[in-house]
Structure formats: structure tokens, C-alpha cells
Amino acid sequence: IVFALIFNHVYSVAIALLIITFFACLSDVLVARIKIGLNIRYWLFKIIIPLCIVSMLTYVVGMLPRYLIKPSFGRVIITTIVVLFGFIPLSWFFVLNSEERMYVCQKFKNVIGRFKR
């Protein structure tokens, strides 16, 4: 809110949220380092960098309908579908390791099993 008042622009709210989120994440990582001995290098290379790669690729995929389709409600729907169908496989292959994939599959099968009863 202070950023919005100082800079008088809507994007300043987003910048403020990014800064606050960054410091909250940093404090959580430092607490995890102290309490449970989290390896910050492992966290950075196994979690943050893959998430950033997936986020950037999803952003690029999501921008394609913006440049190819004229503004309309249909473009919003198509963009949402394209982003979801881009984000899920990218996350599956770049973010999750094999153990986590097995866990997700097991939980997904449990949910489907509940609906089959």
C-alpha cells in the first residue's frame, strides 16, 4: 500500500507483494536452516531454480494466445487452458522427483478409488 501511495501506480502493489514474499521466504529458509539443518544450496538448486524455470516457461506459453488472438473472453479461457496444460507437465518433469511422482500417483488413485465406490 505504501508503494502504491508513493509511486501512484498499480504495479507498485505487485512490487510490494514480491518484496514482502521474498523476505518471508528468506526468513522461512533461515528458520529451517537453524531448526532442521536445511541445506540452502539443495533448496536453491532442487526447488527454487526448477520452479523459476517452470514459471518462466509457463509465462511464455501463456503469452502465445495474447499475441495470436484478439482480446475477448474466449482468449481468457484459451489462455487459462493453455497455461494449465503447460504448467502441469512442466511441473511433473522439472520439479518433482520420481519419489514425489509416485506419491502423487498414489494419492490420485486413492481419490479416483473413492469416486468409483
C-alpha positions in Angstrom: 0.0 0.0 0.0 2.9 2.3 0.8 4.4 1.6 -2.6 1.1 2.4 -4.3 0.8 5.7 -2.4 4.4 6.7 -3.1 4.6 5.7 -6.7 0.9 6.1 -7.5 0.8 3.1 -9.9 -1.0 -0.2 -9.8 2.2 -2.2 -10.5 3.8 -0.8 -7.3 1.4 -3.1 -5.3 2.7 -6.1 -7.2 6.3 -5.0 -6.5 5.5 -4.6 -2.8 4.0 -8.1 -2.7 7.1 -9.5 -4.4 9.4 -7.8 -1.9 7.3 -9.0 1.1 7.1 -12.5 -0.3 10.8 -12.6 -0.9 11.6 -11.6 2.7 9.0 -14.0 4.1 10.5 -16.9 2.1 14.0 -15.9 3.1 13.1 -15.9 6.8 11.4 -19.3 6.4 14.5 -20.7 4.8 16.8 -19.3 7.6 14.5 -20.7 10.3 14.5 -24.1 8.5 18.3 -23.9 8.3 18.6 -23.3 12.1 15.8 -25.7 13.2 16.3 -28.7 11.0 19.6 -28.1 9.2 18.2 -27.4 5.7 20.9 -27.3 3.1 20.3 -23.9 1.4 22.2 -25.0 -1.7 20.0 -28.1 -2.1 16.9 -25.9 -1.6 18.1 -23.5 -4.2 19.1 -26.0 -6.9 16.4 -28.6 -6.3 13.4 -26.4 -5.6 13.8 -22.7 -6.5 15.6 -22.9 -9.8 13.2 -25.6 -11.2 10.2 -23.6 -10.0 11.6 -20.5 -11.7 12.2 -22.4 -15.0 8.7 -23.8 -14.9 7.3 -20.3 -14.1 9.1 -18.7 -17.0 8.2 -21.4 -19.5 4.5 -21.2 -18.4 4.6 -17.4 -18.8 5.9 -17.8 -22.3 3.3 -20.4 -23.2 0.6 -18.2 -21.6 1.7 -15.2 -23.7 1.2 -17.0 -27.0 -2.6 -16.6 -27.1 -2.2 -12.9 -26.3 -0.2 -12.4 -29.4 -2.3 -14.7 -31.6 -5.9 -14.0 -30.6 -7.7 -10.6 -30.4 -8.9 -9.5 -27.0 -12.1 -11.4 -25.9 -13.5 -13.6 -23.3 -12.5 -16.6 -25.4 -8.9 -15.5 -25.2 -9.1 -15.5 -21.4 -10.5 -19.1 -21.4 -7.9 -20.3 -24.0 -5.0 -18.7 -22.1 -6.2 -20.3 -18.9 -6.4 -23.7 -20.5 -3.0 -23.3 -22.3 -1.3 -22.3 -19.1 -2.8 -25.2 -17.1 -1.9 -27.7 -19.7 1.6 -26.2 -19.9 2.2 -25.9 -16.2 1.1 -29.4 -15.1 3.5 -31.4 -17.4 6.4 -28.9 -16.9 6.0 -29.2 -13.1 5.7 -33.0 -13.4 9.0 -33.3 -15.3 11.1 -30.4 -13.9 10.0 -30.0 -10.3 9.0 -33.5 -9.0 11.5 -36.3 -8.5 10.5 -39.9 -9.0 9.5 -40.5 -5.4 7.2 -37.5 -5.4 5.7 -38.6 -8.7 4.9 -42.0 -7.2 3.3 -40.2 -4.2 1.1 -38.0 -6.4 0.1 -41.0 -8.5 -0.8 -43.0 -5.3 -2.9 -40.1 -4.0 -4.6 -39.6 -7.4 -5.5 -43.3 -7.5 -6.9 -43.0 -3.9 -9.2 -40.1 -5.0 -10.3 -42.0 -8.1 -11.0 -45.1 -6.0 -13.3 -43.1 -3.7 -15.4 -42.0 -6.6 -15.7 -45.5 -8.0 -17.3 -46.8 -4.9 
